Amino acid sequence: MAQFEGLFQREANPSIKLLFIPADELMPPPSTTSPDDTDLPFARLRVLDISQGIAGPYCAHILWQQGAEVVKIEPPAGDWGRKVGVVRGDTSALTLAYNGGKRSACIDATTDTGKAVLLELALQADVLVQNFRPQVAERLGVGYGTLAAQRPELVYVSISGYGPDGPYADYPASDSVMQADSGLMFANRDADGSARRIGMLLADAATGLYAAQACAAALCRRFRSGRGGHVELNLFEACCALQANNLLEHAIGGPSAAGPVSAPNGVYASRDGSLTLLALNDAQFGKLCRALDQADWLQDPRFADNAARMAHAALLNQLVARCIATRSTAQWQDILSRHDVLHAPVRTYDDVREHPQAAHRQTFQAIAQPGLGPLPFAGIPARSLRRDAGAAPANGEHTVEILREAGFSQLAIDDWLRQGVARQAPAARAGVQ
């Protein structure tokens, strides 16, 4: 990259006027905030998201929900998450869930010019989020050491599978791999001991949450000291942290300690569906007995306390199942609610969207995604600290405006578009009316 060493030194290189435009002529960034958003915690914070998939994009998306301006950098092929799961065109459910509201620039960082452009964008950011394998960011010219030397106030978030060192540092990782390798599948095993994958992207999502929290902590430190720093997380340790209680229970009580902590405790079939119910202590067990019209259970020494009930859990669960099978789910909801018993119907996602509490609280926002119509989106639950849901961008939808904002001249941008160093999504593909 020797030929690009002076590319971003405006005063030192007289030819730079072809690449940069004067600061007073810069295009103001088109704000993605409403007037109410300016009071959000991360308003005016500039985040460069060069991550792909789930954990990194989710971290950056949480920052966006809390007010940050997030620029997503994608390669010409796009974030691989665009082609995973339920896909429509170049947009997947993953894209919508973890990239809404961001602006996207398509840069080919495998080229020398693309690396130089990426470096300049990184040096203008307050936060950078990446989730490459160790050393990939360094090869792209945006490793932490390179950026921190020039912008010490930068908060640099690195997410990997196993961390930057150790015998597993270079191992490939995914949510399923991590659920198996971290013990999550062991925690979710069947009654017969068979391990099962948890039916959501728990490892990735949890890591994204931990990363956003750690980034917020690093920004708090920067507010006090003016100093940024390197926030390094990995999926393996995030999953271990998520299971702190399980791991302690196993260490203290052995493998048999896993599973329900009380009896009765389970999912029971009603006449038209199923519901979960449980009793965590003697008082709750008494309420359940009265709700089921089984007061005699309170006099049964086998059910005298939770230890006794756990010892006879199979019998007790069988008795509860017989009772629940006699009525509909709605009937049991009414009865159990009147007796203040812990319970809930087992709902489908369609049921959840129509949940009375969700309707009252407006839990689901509407994403106005071009070509797909309004879609339900559940944002972070701290609603006083979040903005409204936003549509996900097409790959390269905002390339030109992002490069103009960074100070590059239209002449240079046009040249990069011709060379394929940068790409601008066609207006129709980007959903522009």
C-alpha positions as CSV (number, residue, x, y, z in Angstrom):
1,M,0.0,0.0,0.0
2,A,3.0,2.3,-0.4
3,Q,1.3,4.1,-3.2
4,F,-1.5,5.1,-0.9
5,E,0.5,6.3,2.1
6,G,-0.3,9.9,1.3
7,L,-3.9,9.3,0.3
8,F,-5.4,10.7,3.5
9,Q,-2.8,13.5,4.2
10,R,-4.8,16.5,2.9
11,E,-2.2,19.2,3.6
12,A,0.9,17.1,2.7
13,N,-0.3,16.0,-0.7
14,P,-1.2,18.7,-3.2
15,S,-2.9,16.3,-5.5
16,I,-5.3,15.3,-2.7
17,K,-7.8,17.9,-3.9
18,L,-8.8,15.4,-6.5
19,L,-9.7,12.9,-3.8
20,F,-11.1,15.1,-1.1
21,I,-13.5,18.1,-1.1
22,P,-13.1,21.0,1.3
23,A,-14.7,20.5,4.7
24,D,-17.1,23.4,4.2
25,E,-18.5,21.7,1.1
26,L,-19.0,18.3,2.6
27,M,-22.4,16.8,2.3
28,P,-24.1,16.8,5.7
29,P,-25.0,13.2,6.7
30,P,-28.7,12.5,6.0
31,S,-29.9,12.0,9.5
32,T,-31.6,8.8,10.4
33,T,-32.9,10.3,13.6
34,S,-36.1,12.0,14.4
35,P,-36.1,15.1,16.7
36,D,-36.9,12.8,19.6
37,D,-33.9,10.6,18.9
38,T,-31.4,13.3,19.8
39,D,-31.9,12.6,23.4
40,L,-31.0,8.9,23.1
41,P,-27.8,7.7,24.8
42,F,-25.7,7.3,21.7
43,A,-27.1,10.1,19.6
44,R,-24.3,11.4,17.2
45,L,-22.1,8.4,18.0
46,R,-20.5,7.2,14.8
47,V,-20.3,3.4,14.5
48,L,-18.5,1.6,11.7
49,D,-19.9,-2.0,11.4
50,I,-17.6,-4.2,9.3
51,S,-18.9,-7.4,10.9
52,Q,-21.1,-10.0,9.2
53,G,-23.6,-12.6,10.3
54,I,-25.2,-12.1,13.7
55,A,-23.2,-11.4,16.8
56,G,-21.3,-8.3,15.4
57,P,-24.3,-6.9,13.5
58,Y,-26.5,-7.4,16.6
59,C,-24.1,-5.4,18.7
60,A,-24.0,-2.6,16.3
61,H,-27.8,-2.7,15.9
62,I,-28.3,-2.3,19.6
63,L,-26.2,0.8,19.4
64,W,-28.3,2.0,16.5
65,Q,-31.5,1.4,18.5
66,Q,-30.1,3.6,21.2
67,G,-29.3,6.5,18.9
68,A,-26.0,5.8,17.1
69,E,-25.4,6.5,13.4
70,V,-24.3,3.1,12.1
71,V,-22.5,2.6,8.7
72,K,-22.4,-1.0,7.6
73,I,-19.5,-1.9,5.3
74,E,-20.2,-4.9,3.1
75,P,-18.1,-6.7,0.4
76,P,-19.4,-7.0,-3.1
77,A,-20.9,-10.4,-2.3
78,G,-22.7,-8.8,0.7
79,D,-22.9,-9.9,4.3
80,W,-23.2,-13.7,4.3
81,G,-26.2,-13.3,6.6
82,R,-28.2,-12.0,3.6
83,K,-28.3,-15.6,2.2
84,V,-29.1,-17.6,5.4
85,G,-32.5,-18.7,6.7
86,V,-35.6,-17.2,5.2
87,V,-34.5,-15.1,2.2
88,R,-36.3,-12.8,-0.1
89,G,-34.0,-11.3,-2.8
90,D,-30.9,-10.0,-1.1
91,T,-32.6,-9.7,2.3
92,S,-33.1,-12.3,4.9
93,A,-34.8,-12.3,8.3
94,L,-31.3,-12.1,9.8
95,T,-30.7,-8.9,7.8
96,L,-33.9,-7.3,9.0
97,A,-33.4,-8.4,12.6
98,Y,-29.8,-7.2,13.1
99,N,-29.3,-4.4,10.5
100,G,-32.4,-2.3,10.5
101,G,-31.8,1.4,10.3
102,K,-28.1,1.1,9.3
103,R,-26.7,2.7,6.2
104,S,-24.7,0.4,3.9
105,A,-21.6,1.1,1.8
106,C,-20.2,-1.6,-0.5
107,I,-16.4,-1.5,-0.5
108,D,-14.0,-4.2,-1.9
109,A,-11.4,-4.2,0.8
110,T,-9.4,-6.9,-0.9
111,T,-8.0,-4.1,-3.2
112,D,-5.3,-1.7,-2.1
113,T,-7.6,1.3,-2.7
114,G,-10.5,-0.4,-0.9
115,K,-8.2,-1.0,2.1
116,A,-7.2,2.7,2.1
117,V,-10.9,3.8,1.9
118,L,-11.8,1.5,4.7
119,L,-9.0,2.8,6.9
120,E,-10.1,6.4,6.5
121,L,-13.7,5.4,7.4
122,A,-12.4,3.6,10.5
123,L,-10.4,6.6,11.5
124,Q,-13.5,8.8,11.5
125,A,-15.5,6.5,13.7
126,D,-16.1,6.5,17.4
127,V,-16.7,2.7,17.5
128,L,-15.7,-0.1,15.2
129,V,-17.3,-3.5,15.3
130,Q,-15.7,-6.5,13.6
131,N,-16.2,-10.3,14.0
132,F,-13.5,-11.8,11.8
133,R,-11.3,-14.6,12.7
134,P,-8.0,-13.5,14.4
135,Q,-5.6,-11.6,12.1
136,V,-8.2,-10.9,9.3
137,A,-8.8,-7.3,10.4
138,E,-5.0,-6.8,10.4
139,R,-4.8,-8.1,6.8
140,L,-7.5,-5.6,5.9
141,G,-5.4,-2.8,7.4
142,V,-7.9,-2.0,10.2
143,G,-6.4,-4.0,13.1
144,Y,-6.7,-2.5,16.6
145,G,-3.0,-1.6,16.8
146,T,-3.1,0.3,13.5
147,L,-6.2,2.3,14.4
148,A,-5.4,3.0,18.1
149,A,-2.0,4.5,17.1
150,Q,-3.8,7.1,15.1
151,R,-7.1,7.4,17.0
152,P,-6.6,6.4,20.6
153,E,-10.2,7.4,21.5
154,L,-11.6,4.7,19.3
155,V,-13.6,1.9,21.0
156,Y,-12.7,-1.2,19.0
157,V,-15.0,-4.2,19.4
158,S,-13.7,-7.6,18.3
159,I,-15.9,-10.7,18.3
160,S,-14.5,-14.2,17.4
161,G,-15.4,-17.8,18.0
162,Y,-12.9,-18.7,20.6
163,G,-10.7,-15.6,21.2
164,P,-7.4,-14.4,19.6
165,D,-5.2,-17.0,21.1
166,G,-5.1,-20.5,22.4
167,P,-5.5,-23.9,20.7
168,Y,-8.9,-23.2,19.3
169,A,-8.2,-19.6,18.2
170,D,-8.4,-20.5,14.5
171,Y,-11.2,-23.0,14.7
172,P,-14.4,-22.2,12.6
173,A,-17.4,-21.3,14.8
174,S,-21.1,-21.0,14.3
175,D,-24.1,-20.9,16.6
176,S,-24.7,-24.7,16.4
177,V,-21.0,-25.4,16.9
178,M,-20.9,-23.2,19.9
179,Q,-24.1,-24.6,21.4
180,A,-22.4,-28.0,21.3
181,D,-18.9,-27.0,22.4
182,S,-20.0,-24.7,25.3
183,G,-22.4,-27.1,26.9
184,L,-25.6,-25.4,25.8
185,M,-26.8,-28.6,24.1
186,F,-25.9,-30.6,27.3
187,A,-28.0,-28.2,29.3
188,N,-30.9,-28.7,26.9
189,R,-30.8,-32.5,26.8
190,D,-33.9,-34.7,26.7
191,A,-35.1,-36.7,29.7
192,D,-33.2,-39.7,28.2
193,G,-30.0,-37.6,28.2
194,S,-29.9,-36.8,24.4
195,A,-28.4,-33.4,23.7
196,R,-30.5,-31.0,21.8
197,R,-29.8,-27.7,20.0
198,I,-31.8,-24.8,21.4
199,G,-34.1,-23.6,18.6
200,M,-32.8,-20.1,18.2
201,L,-29.5,-18.4,17.6
202,L,-28.7,-18.2,21.3
203,A,-24.9,-18.2,21.2
204,D,-24.7,-15.5,18.6
205,A,-27.5,-13.3,20.1
206,A,-26.1,-13.6,23.6
207,T,-22.6,-12.6,22.4
208,G,-24.1,-9.6,20.6
209,L,-25.8,-8.5,23.8
210,Y,-22.6,-8.9,25.8
211,A,-20.7,-7.0,23.2
212,A,-23.1,-4.1,23.2
213,Q,-23.0,-3.9,27.0
214,A,-19.2,-4.0,27.0
215,C,-19.1,-1.4,24.3
216,A,-21.3,0.9,26.4
217,A,-19.0,0.4,29.3
218,A,-16.0,1.3,27.2
219,L,-17.7,4.4,26.0
220,C,-18.5,5.3,29.6
221,R,-14.8,5.0,30.4
222,R,-14.0,7.1,27.4
223,F,-16.3,9.8,28.6
224,R,-14.4,10.0,31.8
225,S,-10.8,9.6,30.5
226,G,-11.0,10.4,26.8
227,R,-9.4,7.0,26.2
228,G,-10.9,4.3,23.9
229,G,-9.8,0.7,24.0
230,H,-10.1,-2.8,22.7
231,V,-13.2,-4.7,23.7
232,E,-12.5,-8.4,22.9
233,L,-15.3,-11.0,23.2
234,N,-15.8,-14.5,21.9
235,L,-18.8,-16.8,21.5
236,F,-17.3,-19.6,23.6
237,E,-16.8,-17.4,26.7
238,A,-20.1,-15.6,26.2
239,C,-21.9,-19.0,26.3
240,C,-20.0,-20.0,29.4
241,A,-21.0,-16.8,31.1
242,L,-24.6,-17.3,30.1
243,Q,-24.5,-20.7,31.9
244,A,-22.8,-19.5,35.1
245,N,-25.6,-21.0,37.3
246,N,-25.7,-24.3,35.4
247,L,-22.0,-24.8,35.6
248,L,-22.1,-24.1,39.4
249,E,-25.0,-26.4,39.9
250,H,-23.1,-29.1,38.0
251,A,-19.9,-28.6,40.0
252,I,-21.8,-28.7,43.3
253,G,-24.5,-31.4,42.6
254,G,-23.2,-33.3,39.6
255,P,-25.0,-34.1,36.4
256,S,-28.2,-35.0,38.1
257,A,-28.5,-31.4,39.3
258,A,-29.6,-30.3,35.8
259,G,-33.3,-30.0,35.1
260,P,-36.4,-28.7,36.9
261,V,-35.7,-27.3,40.4
262,S,-39.1,-28.1,41.7
263,A,-42.1,-30.4,41.2
264,P,-44.5,-30.3,39.6
265,N,-42.8,-28.4,36.8
266,G,-43.4,-29.1,33.2
267,V,-45.6,-28.8,30.1
268,Y,-49.0,-30.6,30.2
269,A,-51.5,-31.3,27.4
270,S,-54.9,-29.8,27.8
271,R,-57.9,-30.8,25.7
272,D,-57.0,-28.4,22.9
273,G,-53.4,-27.4,23.4
274,S,-50.8,-27.4,26.2
275,L,-49.6,-25.2,29.0
276,T,-46.7,-25.0,31.4
277,L,-47.2,-24.8,35.1
278,L,-45.1,-25.1,38.2
279,A,-44.9,-24.7,41.9
280,L,-41.6,-23.5,43.3
281,N,-42.4,-23.7,47.0
282,D,-45.0,-25.0,49.5
283,A,-47.2,-22.0,49.3
284,Q,-47.4,-22.2,45.5
285,F,-48.0,-25.9,45.7
286,G,-51.0,-25.2,47.9
287,K,-52.4,-22.8,45.4
288,L,-52.0,-25.4,42.6
289,C,-53.7,-28.1,44.7
290,R,-56.7,-25.9,45.3
291,A,-56.9,-24.8,41.6
292,L,-56.9,-28.5,40.5
293,D,-59.4,-29.4,43.3
294,Q,-56.9,-31.8,44.8
295,A,-56.7,-30.6,48.4
296,D,-55.9,-34.2,49.5
297,W,-52.4,-33.8,47.9
298,L,-51.6,-31.4,50.7
299,Q,-51.9,-34.3,53.3
300,D,-49.9,-36.7,51.2
301,P,-46.4,-37.2,52.9
302,R,-44.9,-37.8,49.4
303,F,-45.7,-34.2,48.6
304,A,-44.9,-32.6,52.0
305,D,-42.2,-30.3,50.8
306,N,-40.2,-29.7,47.6
307,A,-37.6,-32.3,48.4
308,A,-40.3,-34.9,48.8
309,R,-42.1,-33.7,45.7
310,M,-38.8,-33.9,43.7
311,A,-38.3,-37.5,44.9
312,H,-41.8,-38.4,43.6
313,A,-41.7,-36.0,40.6
314,A,-42.7,-38.7,38.1
315,L,-45.8,-39.6,40.0
316,L,-46.8,-36.0,40.7
317,N,-46.3,-34.9,37.1
318,Q,-48.5,-37.8,36.0
319,L,-51.3,-36.8,38.4
320,V,-51.1,-33.2,37.2
321,A,-51.2,-34.3,33.6
322,R,-54.4,-36.2,34.2
323,C,-56.1,-33.1,35.7
324,I,-55.0,-30.8,32.9
325,A,-56.2,-33.1,30.2
326,T,-59.8,-32.7,31.4
327,R,-60.3,-29.0,30.3
328,S,-59.3,-26.6,27.5
329,T,-56.3,-24.3,27.7
330,A,-58.5,-21.3,28.1
331,Q,-60.5,-22.9,30.9
332,W,-57.3,-23.7,32.8
333,Q,-55.9,-20.2,32.2
334,D,-59.0,-18.8,33.9
335,I,-58.9,-21.2,36.8
336,L,-55.1,-21.0,37.4
337,S,-55.1,-17.2,37.1
338,R,-57.8,-17.0,39.8
339,H,-55.7,-19.1,42.1
340,D,-52.5,-17.2,41.3
341,V,-50.7,-20.3,40.0
342,L,-47.6,-19.9,37.8
343,H,-48.6,-20.9,34.4
344,A,-48.8,-20.0,30.7
345,P,-50.1,-21.5,27.5
346,V,-47.5,-22.8,25.0
347,R,-47.9,-20.2,22.2
348,T,-46.9,-20.3,18.6
349,Y,-45.2,-17.2,17.1
350,D,-48.6,-16.2,15.6
351,D,-50.1,-16.5,19.1
352,V,-47.4,-14.3,20.5
353,R,-47.9,-11.6,18.0
354,E,-51.6,-11.5,19.0
355,H,-50.8,-11.7,22.8
356,P,-53.1,-9.3,24.7
357,Q,-50.1,-7.9,26.6
358,A,-48.1,-7.4,23.4
359,A,-51.1,-5.5,21.9
360,H,-51.4,-3.4,25.0
361,R,-47.7,-2.6,25.3
362,Q,-47.2,-2.3,21.5
363,T,-44.3,-4.8,21.9
364,F,-44.0,-5.3,18.2
365,Q,-43.0,-2.3,16.0
366,A,-43.6,-2.4,12.3
367,I,-40.6,-2.5,9.9
368,A,-41.5,-0.8,6.6
369,Q,-39.2,-3.0,4.5
370,P,-39.4,-2.2,0.7
371,G,-40.8,-5.2,-1.2
372,L,-41.9,-7.0,2.0
373,G,-44.4,-4.7,3.5
374,P,-44.8,-4.0,7.3
375,L,-43.2,-6.7,9.4
376,P,-43.3,-7.2,13.2
377,F,-40.1,-6.4,15.0
378,A,-39.3,-6.7,18.7
379,G,-36.7,-4.1,19.7
380,I,-34.6,-3.9,22.9
381,P,-37.1,-3.9,25.8
382,A,-35.8,-0.7,27.4
383,R,-38.2,1.3,25.2
384,S,-37.4,4.7,26.8
385,L,-33.8,4.3,25.4
386,R,-34.6,3.2,21.9
387,R,-35.7,4.6,18.6
388,D,-38.4,3.2,16.3
389,A,-37.6,0.2,14.1
390,G,-35.9,0.9,10.7
391,A,-35.7,-0.9,7.4
392,A,-32.6,-2.8,6.5
393,P,-30.5,-1.4,3.7
394,A,-29.6,-3.1,0.4
395,N,-25.9,-3.8,0.0
396,G,-24.3,-0.5,-1.1
397,E,-27.5,1.4,-0.8
398,H,-25.7,4.5,0.6
399,T,-22.2,4.0,-0.7
400,V,-21.9,7.4,-2.5
401,E,-23.3,9.5,0.2
402,I,-21.2,7.8,2.9
403,L,-18.0,8.4,0.9
404,R,-19.0,12.0,0.2
405,E,-19.6,12.5,3.9
406,A,-16.1,11.1,4.6
407,G,-14.6,13.8,2.4
408,F,-13.9,12.0,-0.8
409,S,-14.5,13.9,-4.1
410,Q,-17.1,12.8,-6.6
411,L,-14.3,12.4,-9.1
412,A,-12.6,9.8,-6.9
413,I,-15.9,8.1,-6.0
414,D,-16.8,7.8,-9.7
415,D,-13.4,6.3,-10.5
416,W,-13.8,3.7,-7.7
417,L,-17.3,2.8,-8.9
418,R,-15.9,2.2,-12.4
419,Q,-13.1,0.1,-11.0
420,G,-15.4,-1.9,-8.8
421,V,-13.6,-0.8,-5.6
422,A,-17.0,0.7,-4.5
423,R,-20.5,-0.2,-5.6
424,Q,-23.7,1.6,-5.3
425,A,-27.0,-0.4,-5.2
426,P,-29.4,0.5,-8.0
427,A,-32.3,2.7,-6.7
428,A,-34.9,0.0,-7.4
429,R,-33.0,-2.6,-5.5
430,A,-32.5,-0.3,-2.6
431,G,-36.2,0.3,-2.4
432,V,-36.0,3.9,-3.3
433,Q,-39.3,5.2,-4.6
